[in-house]
Amino acid sequence: MGRRARKLIGTALLVVLVPIYALIVAAVAGGSISDQGTLIQVVFYAFFGLAWIVPAGVIIKWMADPRPGT
């Protein structure tokens, strides 16, 4: 698969991943974290606010792979 095709697919995946991830985290936070203390809420939002970077980084690394045919 060419680099242009990987970039197109990767961009589409990122556009889909981020809003779905945000909705899932918001649903979990609204249902179970709102009753917890402030410290637990801060840790939850800090962790899950940055956790989307891991799958996004994998997608971006795949998009930028210089090897042809992979």
Summary of the structure (lengths in Angstrom):
residues: 70
radius of gyration: 16.2
end to end distance: 6.1
largest distance: 50.9
contacts: 156
relative contact order: 0.17
helix: 80%
strand: 0%
